[in-house]
Amino acid sequence: MNRSFAAVLALLAVTMLFTGGPGAVLADGHDAPVTVEAPPSNVEIPEFASPFISSVAGAANPAPFTYLTPISHLLSSSVGLMARGFDPRPNLGISSQSRGGNVPPPGLAWEALPEVFMAPMTPPSAPVSQGAGLVPFRDPAPAFSRNILIPRDFSSAPLQTEPSIAVNPNDPDHLVMGSIDYNFPNVTNYVSIDGGVTWEGPFRPSYLSEDVGSGGDAVVAFDRDGNVYIIFISIGIEEFTIGPAADQAVVSSIGISKSEDGGRTWGEPVSSFRSGISKNLSPASDGRLEGDIAISFLDKPWLAIGPSQDDPDVDAIYVTMTEFTSRFPIIFPFGGTFPFFGVPVLETAIKVVSSTDSGQTWSDATTVGPVVRRIFASGGSSEEELDAETQDVKLQDAPSGAIGTQRVLQGSQPAVGSDGSVYVTWLDSTDDDSMEGLAENYIARSDDGGETFGEPVRTSVFNEPGFLPRNGFFRYWGSAFPQIAVGPNDEVYVVYTAKPPDDPTDDGDIYLVRSTDRGETWDRPVTLNGDDTDHLQFFPSIATSPNGTLHVMWGDFRDDRAQTRYQIYYTTSEDGGDTWGFKDETLNIDTRDTRVSDFHSNANKGFPGGVFIGDYFSIAASDKDTYLTWADTRLGEFGPVNQKIGFTRRAPIQSPEVFLSPPAGPGGQPVTLQGFNFQPDINVIIRVSGVAVATERTNELGRFTSQVFIPISGEGAHAVNVFDDSGNAATSSFFMEFGFDNVQETQELLAERIQSLESRIDGISGEFNDVLQAQIDTLKAGIVQPEIPEIPAPIIENTQVPWWLLIVGVAGTAVVVAGLTYFIARPRSPERWESV
């Protein structure tokens, strides 16, 4: 970063601090708040402009979020989108006004997007025409269930991402999935009690009452008693003053809620830890203030629950997070009396808090590992170089004792061992700056319940992924954040994405490192993806079953030559990570890894512009099954943008079915159709013999009932196909007992009958001739089925054939038939046939 950009940052800081009017800040000055003029609440995006353009300052991005703008690329989840002006949720209330304001938040003007980005609002019970009927037909995975799309939409922002899934240790069929949901102001969750076949929800924990919204990062976990917890970023606004100037900035808490009924209702959330604004000011010799303003923000939380170190019969809850602290020095340039915010210094630290009373009270935060800093003034690697560049402007020393000049910590995760030991792992960008060069993953262990941690141990060194992959527009730096799991014997596993050292064209493979001595030493990394391409793998997640089996999933572009559409892949190990692969003797499968999704996802069909599919996917496992969730965009393939949470499991899930009543009958009549096991709350298309005849909408259980008119066709079975918009399909058949071919056969019989009657009418006279002629005329007109009159014997006598000749003919025919029958059925001698 050069000096010109530093100057821009300084000028931006002036605008932020002195919106209400500039003034000298003297040591004896009083902090007198002044009125801050609110910018216009609605900004109109020009028609010719990109739909994602929004101002960094001003109405589209008010002052509270402006302080996060310099670090927006480092923030995870939807907070990073808010700081960059890309978050589409309307009326969040986070504005340049006070907490109670109703000014729209910074970010994307969702209503100004082109129509192609807008999903139509459809009442759940209203049938909708699909138009051409294009659906993402599925390609079943070799050994996993058909995919379920868990969430449902309640607005015109059909976007969900960043799933976290957990399985009840007391009931392997009880699952809870939490995620970001742009239909609602906070994260949401869904519940399944049948192993993921059906899902209830959405259920909605609240953000903190003193705050104004949520920043995502939902993580769920169960305790030993079956209670479930969910954490999230809760966003608030804090005001501050310096002398006569007043301003406000966004702060955050890591909120946590508890559910005692399996995830259906949630208690009042509690703040486990909160950021804030602090002043480190003192009078200088000339009477002015010197020092800095520190604005902190908490990001990227994660949750783990396990036995307490003090009492193994009680569960302890651990929450880790990244604390970003931006320190803005107060300076007086050009010898003037107007104070400016100087070039900020960013400090990052990994924090952990704990609770042993079900999340009601929390410990003080413990810093795990070092506090590092990133200085925005330059890309130099030493403080001496920085001083040389800034000449007379001396950068302040960090009061926290932070180290480094271009270093960032991010992406922590905790895990709890069977003995109550707490492990925390994180990413260290090193001093070559974040998202480039080399990065390192570290881990630290606590043996006293998180009060203190040992010296961090480096688990891996690797080529750090960038902010975006070169094949897409979505943020994937989070792929490098370490994902941790602990086995039943306290072996520790970490997976992450890194650029392979031997292929510069590959933006990411999946690696695993392992420790069998409680994190003291680590094996060399092992590559888990089994492809031989240079296509990207990203967002790995790891879980261990109670029996010690390891499970890893990730997103994978290997199957798409254009590297635009990803599938979900999976591999497993039953020997503690010594060998990896997927085997199924029944299906004769033995491979390094296996595809588990049954349709691809294209990030460009999900979040507008393809900029956000989250920072992670999620996997959970029991001894009974394995459960995988990810950001799935298949519904956007043939319509407006749409992003759901996809789900699959190892055990099969019953396919959709459709039943007809009656299943048979003549054509041209209505038939009742009932469908089961389809995607809930979604449109279905009904086709008969390849022709679309109706559309319906499923209910919350994935069922529907419809009246369908079966058009007249040929006799026999006719296929009835039903497809939902997610690609689920079911087939049945209607047996048409009378159709067009039956009419043709009847016409042919009538023609033969007419010909027979016409051949006999010449020998009939009198009134019977008139009767037969009338019947012939009727048959020719095709009006009614003829009723052939009974012809009296005298008429037969008047014909040229004598009656006794008929009797002789019948008797002779009987004799000939009897003789032929005897000849064919008589016993035969084998000896005679052998001699022939």
C-alpha positions in Angstrom: 0.0 0.0 0.0 1.5 3.4 -1.0 1.5 6.8 0.6 -1.3 8.1 -1.7 -3.7 5.5 -0.5 -2.7 6.3 3.1 -3.6 10.0 2.4 -6.9 8.9 1.1 -7.6 6.9 4.2 -6.7 9.9 6.3 -9.0 12.2 4.4 -11.8 9.6 4.7 -11.2 9.5 8.4 -11.6 13.2 8.6 -15.0 12.9 6.9 -16.1 10.2 9.2 -15.1 12.0 12.4 -16.2 15.5 11.6 -19.5 15.1 9.8 -21.1 17.4 12.3 -18.6 20.2 11.9 -14.8 20.4 12.5 -13.2 21.8 15.6 -10.0 21.7 17.6 -9.9 19.0 20.2 -8.0 20.5 23.2 -7.0 18.7 26.4 -9.4 20.8 28.5 -12.2 20.6 25.9 -15.5 19.0 27.0 -17.0 16.2 25.0 -20.1 18.1 23.7 -22.1 16.0 21.3 -23.3 17.7 18.2 -26.1 16.8 15.8 -25.0 14.6 13.0 -27.0 15.2 9.8 -28.4 12.0 8.4 -27.7 11.4 4.7 -30.7 10.7 2.4 -32.2 7.3 3.2 -32.8 6.2 -0.4 -30.2 6.3 -3.1 -31.4 5.7 -6.6 -29.0 3.6 -8.7 -28.9 4.8 -12.3 -30.2 2.4 -14.9 -26.9 2.3 -16.7 -25.0 1.5 -13.5 -24.0 -1.9 -12.3 -26.6 -3.2 -9.8 -23.9 -3.7 -7.3 -22.5 -0.2 -7.3 -22.9 1.6 -3.9 -20.9 4.4 -2.3 -18.4 3.6 0.3 -19.4 6.7 2.2 -22.7 8.6 2.4 -26.2 7.2 2.1 -25.4 3.8 0.6 -22.8 3.1 3.2 -23.4 5.2 6.4 -20.8 6.1 8.9 -21.1 3.1 11.2 -19.9 0.6 8.6 -17.4 3.0 7.1 -15.0 2.2 9.9 -15.0 -1.4 8.7 -14.4 -0.6 5.1 -10.6 -0.8 5.2 -10.9 -4.4 6.6 -14.0 -5.5 4.8 -12.1 -8.1 2.8 -10.9 -9.7 6.0 -14.3 -10.0 7.6 -16.3 -13.2 7.2 -19.9 -14.0 6.6 -22.5 -11.4 5.7 -20.6 -8.8 7.8 -18.0 -8.5 5.1 -20.8 -7.9 2.5 -22.3 -5.2 4.7 -18.9 -3.4 5.0 -18.5 -3.7 1.2 -22.1 -2.6 0.4 -23.2 -6.0 -1.0 -25.7 -7.1 1.6 -29.3 -7.2 0.2 -31.4 -7.4 3.4 -33.7 -4.4 3.6 -34.6 -2.2 6.6 -32.1 -3.7 8.9 -32.0 -0.5 10.8 -28.2 -0.1 10.8 -27.9 3.4 9.6 -26.0 6.6 10.3 -28.7 7.5 12.7 -29.2 6.2 16.2 -30.1 2.6 17.1 -33.8 3.3 16.8 -33.6 4.7 13.3 -35.5 3.3 10.3 -33.1 4.3 7.5 -32.2 1.4 5.2 -28.9 -0.2 5.8 -25.8 0.1 3.8 -25.5 -2.1 0.8 -27.3 -3.5 -2.2 -30.4 -1.7 -3.3 -32.3 -5.0 -3.8 -35.4 -3.4 -5.3 -33.2 -1.7 -8.0 -31.8 -5.0 -9.3 -32.7 -6.1 -12.8 -35.7 -8.4 -13.0 -33.5 -11.4 -13.7 -32.2 -11.2 -10.2 -35.6 -11.0 -8.5 -37.5 -14.1 -7.4 -41.3 -13.8 -7.7 -43.3 -13.9 -4.5 -45.6 -16.9 -4.5 -48.1 -17.7 -1.7 -47.3 -21.2 -0.4 -50.7 -22.5 -1.5 -50.9 -20.9 -5.0 -50.1 -23.0 -8.1 -47.8 -21.4 -10.5 -47.2 -22.0 -14.1 -43.6 -23.1 -14.9 -43.6 -22.0 -18.4 -41.3 -24.2 -20.5 -41.0 -26.6 -17.6 -37.2 -26.6 -17.3 -36.0 -28.3 -14.2 -32.5 -29.4 -13.0 -32.9 -33.1 -13.7 -30.8 -35.1 -11.3 -27.9 -37.4 -11.8 -28.0 -39.6 -8.7 -24.8 -39.9 -6.7 -23.3 -43.4 -6.7 -23.7 -44.3 -3.0 -25.5 -41.4 -1.3 -29.1 -40.4 -0.9 -31.0 -38.1 -3.2 -30.4 -34.5 -2.2 -32.9 -32.5 -0.1 -33.1 -28.7 -0.3 -33.8 -27.8 3.4 -34.9 -24.1 3.5 -38.0 -22.4 2.3 -38.5 -18.9 1.1 -40.6 -16.2 2.6 -39.5 -13.1 0.6 -38.1 -12.1 -2.7 -34.6 -12.7 -1.4 -34.4 -16.5 -1.8 -30.9 -16.8 -0.4 -29.4 -19.0 2.3 -25.8 -20.0 3.0 -23.2 -21.0 5.5 -24.9 -24.1 6.9 -23.9 -25.7 10.2 -25.3 -29.1 11.1 -25.3 -31.1 14.3 -26.6 -34.5 15.4 -28.1 -35.2 18.8 -25.7 -37.6 20.7 -28.7 -39.3 22.2 -30.7 -39.7 19.0 -28.9 -40.0 15.7 -32.1 -39.2 13.8 -32.4 -35.8 15.4 -30.6 -33.2 13.3 -30.4 -29.4 13.5 -29.2 -27.2 10.7 -28.6 -23.5 11.2 -27.7 -21.0 8.5 -27.7 -17.4 7.2 -31.2 -16.7 5.8 -31.8 -13.5 3.8 -35.5 -13.9 4.4 -35.1 -12.9 8.0 -33.1 -10.4 10.1 -31.2 -13.1 12.0 -30.0 -16.6 11.4 -32.5 -19.4 11.2 -32.6 -23.2 11.8 -34.4 -26.3 10.7 -35.1 -29.5 12.6 -35.3 -33.1 11.4 -36.3 -36.1 13.6 -36.1 -38.7 10.9 -32.4 -38.4 9.9 -32.9 -35.6 7.4 -35.8 -37.1 5.3 -38.1 -34.3 6.3 -37.4 -30.9 7.9 -39.4 -28.6 10.2 -38.9 -24.9 10.1 -37.8 -22.3 9.8 -37.3 -21.6 13.5 -35.9 -18.2 14.4 -33.6 -17.3 17.3 -33.5 -13.5 18.0 -30.5 -11.3 17.9 -29.7 -9.3 21.1 -32.4 -6.8 22.1 -30.0 -3.9 22.4 -28.7 -4.5 18.8 -30.1 -3.7 15.4 -29.4 -6.8 13.3 -27.3 -9.9 12.7 -24.1 -10.6 10.8 -24.5 -14.3 10.2 -22.0 -17.0 11.1 -24.5 -19.5 12.5 -23.0 -22.5 14.3 -25.0 -25.2 16.1 -24.0 -27.8 18.6 -25.7 -30.2 21.1 -24.7 -30.9 24.7 -24.9 -34.3 26.3 -28.5 -33.8 27.5 -29.8 -33.1 24.0 -30.1 -29.3 24.4 -29.0 -27.5 21.3 -27.2 -24.1 21.1 -26.8 -21.7 18.2 -24.3 -18.8 18.0 -24.2 -15.8 15.6 -22.9 -12.3 15.2 -25.2 -9.7 16.7 -24.6 -6.2 15.4 -25.0 -3.0 17.4 -24.1 0.7 17.1 -22.0 2.6 19.6 -21.7 6.4 19.7 -18.5 8.2 20.7 -17.3 11.8 21.0 -14.0 13.6 20.7 -14.3 17.1 22.0 -17.3 18.7 20.1 -17.4 16.0 17.4 -19.6 13.0 17.6 -19.8 9.8 15.6 -20.9 6.2 15.8 -19.5 2.9 14.7 -20.7 -0.7 14.3 -19.8 -3.0 17.2 -20.7 -6.7 17.6 -21.5 -9.4 20.1 -21.3 -13.1 19.7 -24.8 -14.0 20.7 -25.8 -17.5 21.9 -29.3 -19.0 22.4 -30.4 -22.3 23.9 -33.2 -24.6 22.9 -34.5 -27.2 25.3 -37.0 -28.7 22.8 -34.7 -29.8 20.1 -34.3 -26.5 18.2 -38.0 -25.5 17.8 -38.1 -22.6 20.3 -35.2 -20.5 21.6 -34.5 -18.7 24.8 -33.5 -15.1 25.0 -30.0 -14.7 23.6 -27.0 -13.9 25.7 -23.9 -12.0 24.7 -20.9 -14.2 25.3 -18.5 -11.4 24.5 -18.9 -7.9 23.0 -16.6 -5.5 21.2 -16.6 -1.8 21.9 -14.9 1.6 21.4 -12.1 2.8 23.7 -10.1 6.0 23.9 -6.4 6.1 24.6 -6.0 9.9 24.8 -3.7 12.1 26.9 -2.8 15.9 26.8 0.3 16.9 24.8 2.6 19.7 25.7 0.8 22.1 23.4 -2.6 21.4 25.1 -3.9 19.2 22.3 -4.9 15.6 22.7 -2.7 12.8 21.4 -3.3 9.1 21.3 -5.8 7.0 19.5 -9.4 5.8 19.2 -9.7 2.0 19.2 -12.8 0.5 17.5 -13.1 -3.2 17.8 -15.3 -5.8 16.0 -15.8 -9.5 16.7 -15.9 -11.8 13.7 -15.8 -15.5 12.7 -17.1 -17.2 15.8 -17.2 -20.9 16.3 -18.7 -23.2 18.9 -17.7 -26.4 20.7 -19.2 -28.3 23.6 -17.5 -31.0 25.7 -16.8 -32.2 29.3 -15.6 -29.5 31.7 -12.1 -29.8 32.9 -13.2 -29.1 36.5 -16.2 -31.5 36.5 -16.4 -34.1 33.8 -20.1 -34.7 34.6 -20.9 -31.1 33.4 -20.5 -29.8 29.8 -18.6 -26.7 29.1 -19.4 -24.4 26.2 -16.5 -22.8 24.3 -16.8 -19.9 21.8 -13.8 -18.6 19.8 -13.7 -15.6 17.6 -11.4 -13.1 15.9 -11.2 -9.6 17.5 -10.4 -6.9 14.9 -9.3 -3.7 16.5 -8.7 -0.6 14.3 -6.6 2.1 16.0 -7.0 5.5 14.6 -4.4 8.0 15.8 -5.4 11.6 16.5 -3.1 13.9 14.5 -2.9 17.6 13.7 -1.3 17.9 10.2 0.2 21.1 8.7 0.5 22.6 12.2 -3.2 23.4 12.3 -5.8 23.1 15.1 -8.2 20.7 13.3 -7.7 17.1 14.4 -7.6 14.3 11.9 -7.8 10.6 12.1 -4.4 9.3 11.1 -3.5 6.1 9.2 -5.2 3.2 11.1 -3.3 0.3 12.5 -5.2 -3.0 12.5 -4.7 -5.5 15.3 -6.1 -9.0 15.3 -6.3 -11.6 18.1 -8.0 -14.9 18.6 -10.3 -14.8 21.7 -12.0 -17.6 23.6 -14.8 -17.5 26.3 -16.4 -20.3 28.2 -19.5 -21.2 30.2 -20.4 -24.1 32.5 -24.0 -23.0 33.3 -25.6 -23.7 29.9 -24.5 -20.3 28.5 -26.1 -18.0 31.1 -22.8 -16.5 32.3 -19.5 -16.3 30.6 -15.8 -16.1 31.6 -13.6 -13.2 30.7 -12.0 -13.5 27.2 -8.7 -15.2 27.0 -6.3 -14.4 24.2 -5.0 -17.5 22.4 -1.7 -16.9 20.7 -0.2 -13.6 19.8 -1.8 -10.3 18.9 -0.6 -9.3 15.5 -1.0 -6.1 13.5 -1.3 -4.9 9.9 -0.2 -1.3 9.1 -2.1 0.3 6.2 0.6 2.9 5.5 2.9 0.6 3.5 3.8 -2.8 2.3 7.1 -2.6 4.0 8.3 -5.4 6.3 9.9 -3.4 9.1 9.0 -0.5 11.3 12.1 1.3 10.2 11.0 1.2 6.6 7.6 2.5 7.6 9.2 5.4 9.5 11.3 6.3 6.5 8.2 6.4 4.2 6.1 8.5 6.6 9.0 10.8 7.4 7.9 13.0 10.3 4.7 11.1 11.0 5.6 8.6 13.7 3.3 5.6 13.8 2.2 5.0 17.4 3.3 1.9 19.2 0.5 -0.5 19.8 -0.4 -0.5 23.5 -1.3 -4.2 23.2 2.2 -5.2 22.2 1.1 -6.4 18.8 3.8 -7.8 16.5 4.2 -7.8 12.8 3.4 -5.2 10.1 1.3 -7.0 7.5 0.0 -9.9 9.6 -3.6 -11.1 10.2 -5.1 -13.9 12.3 -8.5 -15.3 11.3 -10.8 -18.4 11.1 -10.5 -20.0 14.6 -12.2 -23.2 15.6 -12.3 -24.9 19.0 -12.7 -28.6 19.8 -12.9 -30.5 23.2 -11.1 -33.7 24.0 -12.5 -36.6 26.0 -10.5 -35.4 29.0 -11.8 -31.9 28.8 -8.8 -30.4 27.0 -9.6 -27.5 24.8 -7.9 -27.1 21.4 -8.1 -23.9 19.3 -6.7 -23.7 15.8 -6.5 -20.6 13.5 -4.9 -19.2 10.4 -1.9 -16.9 10.5 -1.4 -15.0 7.2 2.3 -14.3 8.2 4.0 -11.0 7.5 3.8 -11.2 3.7 0.2 -9.9 4.0 -3.0 -11.9 3.9 -4.3 -13.8 0.8 -0.9 -14.0 -0.8 2.4 -15.7 -0.2 2.7 -18.2 2.6 0.3 -18.9 5.4 0.5 -21.0 8.6 -2.0 -22.8 10.6 -1.5 -23.0 14.4 -3.1 -24.8 17.3 -2.9 -24.2 21.1 -4.2 -26.5 23.9 -5.6 -25.5 27.3 -5.7 -28.0 30.2 -7.5 -25.7 32.6 -10.8 -25.1 30.9 -9.7 -22.3 28.6 -8.2 -20.0 31.3 -4.7 -20.3 29.9 -3.2 -21.8 26.7 0.1 -23.3 26.0 2.6 -22.1 23.4 1.0 -22.3 19.9 2.2 -25.1 17.7 2.4 -24.7 13.9 0.5 -27.5 12.2 1.2 -26.6 8.6 2.8 -24.1 6.2 1.2 -23.6 2.8 0.6 -21.4 -0.2 -2.3 -19.1 0.9 -5.4 -18.9 -1.3 -6.4 -15.4 -2.4 -9.7 -13.5 -1.8 -11.3 -14.9 -5.0 -10.5 -18.0 -7.0 -9.4 -17.3 -10.6 -12.4 -19.3 -11.9 -15.2 -17.4 -10.0 -16.4 -14.3 -8.2 -17.1 -15.7 -4.8 -15.0 -15.2 -1.8 -13.0 -18.4 -1.0 -10.3 -17.2 1.4 -12.2 -19.0 4.2 -11.3 -22.3 2.5 -7.9 -21.8 4.2 -9.3 -21.5 7.7 -8.5 -24.8 9.5 -11.4 -27.1 10.3 -10.8 -29.3 13.4 -12.0 -32.6 14.8 -11.0 -34.7 17.8 -11.2 -38.5 17.8 -12.3 -40.8 20.6 -8.7 -41.3 21.7 -7.9 -37.6 21.6 -6.2 -37.7 18.3 -6.5 -34.3 16.6 -7.3 -33.7 12.9 -7.2 -30.5 10.8 -8.3 -30.0 7.2 -7.8 -26.9 5.0 -7.5 -25.8 1.4 -4.1 -24.7 0.1 -2.6 -24.0 -3.3 -0.5 -27.1 -4.2 3.2 -26.3 -4.4 3.7 -28.4 -7.6 0.9 -26.9 -9.8 0.7 -23.1 -10.1 -2.5 -23.4 -12.2 -4.4 -25.1 -9.3 -6.1 -22.7 -6.9 -6.7 -25.3 -4.2 -6.5 -28.9 -3.0 -7.8 -30.4 0.2 -5.1 -31.3 2.8 -5.2 -33.0 6.2 -2.7 -33.0 9.1 -2.9 -35.2 12.1 -1.5 -35.3 15.7 -1.6 -38.4 17.9 0.0 -36.8 20.9 -2.6 -34.2 21.9 -1.4 -31.6 19.4 2.3 -31.6 20.3 3.6 -32.9 17.0 2.0 -33.2 13.6 2.3 -35.5 10.6 3.1 -34.1 7.1 0.0 -33.0 5.1 -1.9 -35.6 3.1 -3.9 -34.7 0.0 -7.5 -35.9 0.2 -9.0 -35.1 -3.2 -8.3 -37.9 -5.7 -8.7 -36.1 -9.0 -5.8 -35.6 -11.5 -7.0 -32.2 -12.7 -5.9 -28.6 -11.8 -9.5 -27.7 -10.9 -10.4 -26.1 -7.6 -11.4 -27.8 -4.4 -12.7 -25.6 -1.5 -14.6 -25.3 1.8 -13.6 -28.6 3.4 -15.4 -29.8 6.6 -14.5 -32.7 8.9 -16.3 -34.8 11.5 -15.5 -37.9 13.5 -18.0 -40.6 14.4 -18.1 -41.8 18.0 -16.5 -45.0 16.8 -13.5 -43.0 15.4 -14.4 -43.0 11.7 -13.3 -39.9 9.9 -15.5 -38.1 7.4 -14.5 -35.1 5.1 -16.5 -33.2 2.5 -15.7 -30.3 0.2 -16.8 -28.4 -2.9 -15.2 -29.6 -6.2 -15.0 -28.2 -9.7 -13.4 -31.3 -11.3 -16.4 -32.4 -13.3 -16.9 -29.1 -15.2 -14.5 -28.2 -18.0 -15.5 -24.6 -17.7 -14.7 -24.7 -13.9 -17.9 -22.8 -13.2 -20.1 -25.5 -11.7 -19.2 -27.4 -8.6 -20.3 -30.7 -7.1 -19.9 -32.0 -3.5 -17.3 -34.7 -2.8 -16.6 -36.9 0.2 -14.0 -39.3 1.5 -13.6 -41.3 4.7 -11.1 -43.2 6.8 -11.6 -46.0 9.2 -8.0 -46.3 10.4 -7.4 -42.9 12.0 -6.4 -41.3 8.8 -3.7 -43.8 7.6 -5.7 -44.5 4.5 -8.5 -42.7 2.7 -11.1 -43.6 0.2 -14.7 -44.7 -0.3 -15.7 -48.4 -0.6 -19.1 -50.1 -1.1 -18.9 -53.8 -1.8 -22.6 -54.0 -2.7 -22.2 -51.4 -5.4 -18.6 -52.6 -6.3 -17.2 -49.1 -5.6 -13.6 -48.6 -4.4 -12.4 -45.1 -5.1 -10.3 -42.3 -3.5 -13.4 -40.1 -3.1 -17.0 -40.0 -4.3 -19.5 -37.5 -5.6 -22.5 -37.0 -3.2 -24.5 -34.2 -4.9 -27.0 -35.1 -7.6 -26.9 -31.8 -9.5 -24.2 -29.2 -9.8 -24.2 -25.7 -8.3 -23.1 -22.5 -10.1 -22.2 -19.6 -7.8 -23.3 -17.2 -10.5 -26.8 -18.6 -10.3 -27.0 -18.0 -6.5 -26.1 -14.8 -4.7 -26.4 -11.9 -7.1 -23.2 -11.6 -9.1 -22.0 -14.9 -7.7 -20.1 -13.0 -4.9 -21.1 -15.0 -1.9 -21.7 -18.7 -1.3 -20.6 -18.4 2.3 -17.3 -19.2 4.0 -17.9 -22.9 4.9 -19.9 -26.1 4.4 -20.7 -28.5 7.2 -20.6 -32.2 8.0 -21.8 -34.2 11.0 -21.6 -37.9 11.7 -23.0 -40.6 14.1 -22.2 -44.3 14.1 -25.4 -44.7 12.1 -24.9 -42.3 9.3 -23.1 -39.2 7.9 -24.9 -35.9 7.1 -23.6 -33.2 4.7 -24.8 -29.7 4.0 -23.7 -27.0 1.5 -24.7 -24.0 -0.5 -26.8 -25.3 -3.4 -27.8 -23.1 -6.4 -29.7 -25.5 -8.6 -33.0 -23.6 -8.3 -31.3 -20.7 -10.0 -30.3 -22.7 -13.0 -33.4 -22.0 -15.0 -34.9 -19.0 -13.2 -34.1 -16.0 -11.0 -31.1 -16.2 -8.6 -31.7 -18.8 -5.8 -29.4 -20.3 -3.2 -30.5 -23.0 -0.9 -28.9 -25.4 1.6 -28.4 -28.8 0.1 -28.5 -32.0 2.2 -27.6 -35.6 1.7 -26.8 -38.6 3.8 -25.2 -42.1 3.4 -28.5 -44.0 3.9 -31.0 -43.8 1.0 -34.0 -41.6 1.1 -37.3 -42.8 -0.4 -37.9 -41.4 -3.8 -40.9 -39.3 -4.7 -44.1 -41.2 -5.5 -47.3 -40.4 -7.3 -50.6 -42.3 -7.2 -53.7 -42.1 -9.5 -57.3 -42.6 -8.7 -58.7 -44.4 -10.6 -55.6 -46.0 -12.1 -57.6 -47.1 -15.2 -60.6 -46.2 -17.2 -61.7 -44.6 -20.5 -59.9 -41.4 -21.7 -61.4 -38.0 -21.5 -62.2 -38.0 -17.8 -60.6 -36.4 -14.7 -58.2 -38.4 -12.5 -57.1 -37.5 -9.0 -53.3 -37.4 -8.6 -51.5 -37.5 -5.2 -47.8 -36.9 -4.9 -45.5 -37.7 -1.9 -41.9 -37.1 -0.9 -41.3 -34.1 -3.2 -39.5 -30.9 -2.2 -41.7 -28.9 0.2 -43.3 -25.6 -0.9 -42.2 -25.9 -4.5 -43.9 -26.0 -7.9 -44.5 -29.3 -9.7 -45.2 -30.0 -13.3 -47.5 -32.9 -14.3 -47.1 -34.5 -17.7 -49.2 -37.2 -19.4 -47.6 -39.0 -22.3 -44.9 -36.3 -22.6 -47.4 -33.4 -22.6 -47.6 -30.9 -19.7 -51.2 -30.8 -18.6 -51.1 -29.1 -15.1 -48.9 -27.5 -12.4 -49.3 -27.7 -8.7 -47.5 -26.7 -5.5 -46.4 -29.0 -2.7 -47.2 -28.3 0.9 -44.8 -28.2 3.8 -44.5 -32.0 3.8 -43.7 -32.2 0.1 -47.2 -33.5 -0.8 -49.8 -32.4 -3.3 -53.2 -33.4 -4.7 -54.4 -32.4 -8.2 -57.3 -33.1 -10.5 -55.9 -34.0 -14.0 -57.9 -34.4 -17.2 -56.7 -37.4 -19.1 -57.0 -36.7 -22.8 -58.4 -39.4 -25.1 -55.6 -41.4 -26.7 -54.9 -45.0 -27.6 -55.9 -48.0 -25.4 -53.2 -49.2 -23.0 -50.8 -47.7 -20.4 -49.9 -44.0 -20.6 -47.0 -42.6 -18.6 -47.8 -39.9 -16.0 -44.6 -38.0 -15.0 -44.3 -35.4 -12.2 -41.3 -33.2 -11.7 -40.7 -30.5 -9.1 -38.5 -27.5 -9.7 -35.6 -29.0 -7.8 -35.4 -32.0 -10.2 -37.3 -34.6 -8.1 -39.3 -36.9 -10.4 -41.9 -39.6 -10.0 -43.6 -41.8 -12.7 -46.9 -43.7 -12.7 -49.2 -44.8 -15.5 -52.9 -44.6 -16.4 -54.4 -47.6 -18.3 -56.8 -46.3 -20.9 -59.4 -48.9 -21.4 -61.1 -47.2 -24.3 -59.4 -44.8 -26.7 -58.9 -43.8 -30.3 -57.8 -47.2 -31.4 -60.9 -48.8 -29.8 -63.0 -46.4 -31.9 -61.1 -47.5 -35.0 -61.7 -51.2 -34.3 -65.4 -50.5 -33.7 -65.6 -48.7 -37.0 -64.0 -51.6 -38.8 -66.5 -54.1 -37.2 -69.4 -51.9 -38.3 -68.1 -51.7 -41.8 -67.9 -55.5 -42.0 -71.5 -55.7 -40.6 -72.7 -53.2 -43.1 -71.1 -55.2 -45.9 -72.7 -58.4 -44.6 -76.2 -56.9 -44.4 -75.9 -55.3 -47.8 -75.0 -58.7 -49.3 -78.2 -60.2 -47.9 -80.7 -57.4 -48.5 -81.2 -58.3 -52.2 -82.9 -61.5 -51.2 -85.3 -59.9 -48.8 -88.6 -58.3 -49.7 -91.3 -56.5 -48.0 -91.2 -54.5 -44.8 -88.1 -56.3 -43.5 -86.2 -54.9 -46.4 -87.1 -51.4 -45.3 -86.1 -52.2 -41.7 -82.7 -53.5 -42.7 -82.1 -50.6 -45.1 -82.8 -48.2 -42.2 -80.3 -50.0 -40.0 -77.7 -49.9 -42.7 -78.2 -46.2 -43.2 -77.9 -45.6 -39.4 -74.7 -47.6 -39.3 -73.2 -45.6 -42.1 -74.1 -42.4 -40.3 -72.2 -43.7 -37.3 -74.9 -42.6 -34.9 -75.9 -45.7 -32.8 -74.8 -49.2 -32.3 -77.1 -51.3 -34.6 -79.7 -53.7 -33.3 -80.1 -56.4 -35.9 -83.7 -57.6 -36.1 -84.6 -61.2 -35.8 -85.5 -62.5 -39.3 -88.5 -64.9 -39.4 -88.1 -68.4 -40.8 -90.4 -67.8 -43.8 -88.0 -65.2 -45.1 -85.2 -67.7 -44.9 -87.4 -70.2 -46.8 -87.8 -67.7 -49.6 -84.0 -67.5 -50.1 -82.4 -69.7 -52.7 -80.6 -71.9 -50.2 -82.7 -74.9 -48.9 -82.9 -75.4 -45.1 -81.9 -79.1 -45.3 -78.7 -78.3 -47.1 -77.7 -76.1 -44.2 -78.2 -79.0 -41.8 -76.1 -81.3 -44.0 -73.3 -78.8 -44.3 -73.1 -78.2 -40.5 -73.0 -82.0 -39.9 -70.3 -82.6 -42.5 -68.1 -79.9 -41.1 -68.4 -81.5 -37.6 -67.2 -84.8 -38.9 -64.2 -83.3 -40.6 -63.2 -81.3 -37.5 -63.5 -84.5 -35.3 -61.3 -86.5 -37.7 -58.5 -83.9 -37.8 -58.6 -83.6 -34.0 -58.0 -87.3 -33.5 -55.2 -87.4 -36.1 -53.3 -84.6 -34.3 -53.9 -85.8 -30.7 -53.4 -89.6 -31.2 -50.5 -91.4 -29.3 -47.3 -91.8 -31.3 -44.7 -94.6 -31.1 -41.1 -93.5 -30.5 -39.7 -96.5 -32.2 -41.5 -95.7 -35.4 -40.3 -92.1 -35.4 -36.7 -93.2 -34.7 -36.7 -95.3 -37.8 -37.8 -92.5 -40.0 
